């Protein structure tokens, strides 16, 4: 793939993947990333909780898809490979699972390429989620993934960086390209408090954030068979133990899994 998709590395500029890594307790971040995370946590103290809940949801969703017999995963906008990672969850069910991580951050590509499984069952591909066709045509991706067979595309905590119409188009283009029997895993941040949404989008300096509502996110699964329990808060999606009853939050993360049947 043309490496123009990569964003030039700049440690003084905050990056969402590294800020997210910091909230998850990782060490692959810089002062600017930690400052961005601190601003988000000051505005919404549950931001770190949501990051951890999303990571746990992703692992459960990948395990579920793996148990359906899918052994190929494309994690787009993957961020740094923080545990539990996609390849850890997939290989825990099927040791032969293959995972391609796609990101436009050169730090992500470097760290992912250094994983012990890299070159065997894991690949790191520079790419831009806005260009699904180029991502899927990448030689690095097609060396490991066969799009003629069922695959799972993951778009976790990335679609809210785009306006809803563009996010829907991105999803639709990925769905059109994958074979019947394939799966789609999505998680998207939502904000139910307009005042909070304004504060978060203003303070977020690593790019643009857009508010998506539940109806719009549900629309991203158009044409797919949505797996039970449907689109829900990520902490409530097939939890390994009974989820505690929590009041409605002013901001949360919705997640779901869909299967392409035709």
N, C-alpha and C positions, 0 to 999 in steps of 0.2 A: 504493500500500500504506500501511496505517496506520503512521505513524512511531513508534508505541509500541515497535516491534521494536528501535529503536535504543537502544544503551546510552549514557547520558549521558557526555560526554567528561570525563575527569579525568586530567590529566597526572601526578598524584601516585600514581595506582593503576596497577600493571603491567597490560599488555595483551599477549596472546599474539601478535597480529598484528604488533605493533610490536617485540616481543622477537624474533620470527622474522625480521623485517626486519633487525634488528641483526645476527643470526647470518649473514644472507646478505650482509652488507656494506652494507646500506642506511643512509640518514640520517634516515628519517622515524620517529624514536623519541625517547623521553625518558629521564631518569635512572632512573626506576622500572623501565622496560622493560629497560634495560641491566643493572640490578642483578639482575633476574629471570634474564636470559640468562646472566649471570656465575655465578649459583648453579647453574643447570642444567649449565653447562660444567664447573664445579668437581666436581659429582657425577658427570657422565658427559662426559668431554672430547670424545667423538665426536659430541656433540649437533649441533655446527655442521656436521660432515661429513654427518650424516643429513639436515639441512635442505637442504644443497646437492644431495645425491643425489636427494632428493624433488623439488626444483625441476627438475632435469634430466629425471627420469622423467616429470613432468607435461608438459614440452615434447615429449618423444618420443611420449607417448601421444596428445597432441592432434594432433601431426603425422600419426600413424597413422590416427586417426579421420578427419581431414580428407581423407586419401588414399582413404578409403572413400566419399567423396562427401558427407559430412555437413558442412554449412556453418553450423550453429547450435550455440552452446555456452552452457551455464549453469553458471558457476563459483560454487558455493555455499560460503560461509565463505571467500571468496577471499583475504582479507588484502590487504595493500598490493601494488600492481602492480609487483613486483620483476621485473626481466628475468632469464631469458626468461619473459615473461608468456604467459597463455593466448592473448590476441589477437595477440601477436607470432608465436607458433607457428602458430596457425590461418591467419593472413593470409599467412604465408610459403609456405603450400601453396595457399591459395585467397584471393586478394585480396578476394573478396566475402564472406568469412566474417563472421558477426555474433556478438558475445560480450556476454553480460550477466553482470556481476559482482554477487554478492549478499553482503552482510555486515551485521552489526549494529553496527559501529563507525563513528561519524560521520566519523572521520579517514579511514578507508578510502573511504567514499563521496565525501568531498570531493576526495581525491587522484585517485581513479579518474575522477570527473566532469571533472577538469582535463586528462585525457589528450587528445592531439591528435585521436584518432579518436572521442572521445566525441560522441554525438549523430548520428554517421554509421554506424559499425559497432560501437561500444562503448556500453554503458549501465551505470550503477551504480544498483542497486536496494537500498534498505534492507530487510532481511528477517531472519527467524529460521529457521534450518535445522529447528527443531523443528516448524515449521508449513509443510510442503511445499505444501499446498493454497493457502495465502495467498501464498506466494512465487510460485507458478505462475500465480495469478490476478491478480498485480500489473499495473496498466495500463502501467507503465513497461516491464515485461518483455514483455507481449503486443504492444506496439507494435513490438518488434524480433524476437520469436520466435514462430513458428507451431507450436503443439504438435500440429497435425495432420500435420506433416512430421517426419522423423527429426531428432533433436536429441541432443546429448551433454551429460549431467549429470555434473559433476565434484564429488566430495566428497573433497578431498585434505587429509589431516592434520587432520580435524575430528571423525571419528566416535569417537575415543578420549576425547572430552570427555563422552561419554554411556555409560551402562551398556550392555552388549552387546544386551540385549533392546530397549532404546529405539533404539539405533543401527540394529538390524535393521528395526525398524518405520519409521524415517525413510527408509531405503533403499527398502523395499518400496513406500512411498507415492509416492516419486518414480518408481519403475519402473512402477507401475500407470498413472501419468499420461502417460507418453511413448509415442509411436507406435512400431509395429514398424519395425525398421531403426535404432532409436536405440541409443546407446551409454551406458555408465556407466563412469566412471574413478574408482577408489577407491585411496587410500593411507591406511594406518593404522599408527601406532606400536605396536610390540610390545615386551614385556620378558620375557626368559627367566630373569632372576635375581630371585627374590622380594625379597631384601634390597635390591637396587638399586631395584626398583619402589617399595618402601616409602619409601625416601629421596627419590625423585623426586616422588612424590605428596604427600609432606609438605612439601617445599620449594617446590612449585609453588603460588603464591599468587594467580594470576589466575583461578582457578576450580577445578573438580574434574577429575581425570584418572582414567581407568578402564583396567584391564588387559584387553586382548582377546587371545585366543589364535588361532593359525592356523586352527583348525577353525571358530571363530566367524566370523572374517573371510571364510572361504570360503563360509559360509552366506549372507552378504550378496549373493552372486551367484546365489542360488537362482532358477531360471527363466530365467537368461540363458546364452547361449553364451559361454563364457570364451575369450578370444583367447589363442593361444599366446604366450609360454611359461606361461600360467596365472598363478596367484597366486605371487609370488616376491618376494625382496628387490628393492627398486626399482632398485638398481644393476645387477641382472641382467635387467631387463626390456628386451629388444631394445636392448642398448647399441650405440652408434655405433662402438665399438671393443671388442675383446675385453676383458672385465672381468677385472681381476686376481683371482687366487684369494686369498680372505681367509678367515681362520678365523671360526667362528661367533662372533657378537657377543652380549654380554649384553642389549643392546637394539638394535633395528633398525627398519626401516620396510618393511612389505609393501605391494605394489601390484599391481593387475591391471585389466584392461579386459574388460567384458562387453557382449554385443550382444543386444538384445531381438529375438527372431525371430518372436514371435507375441503 
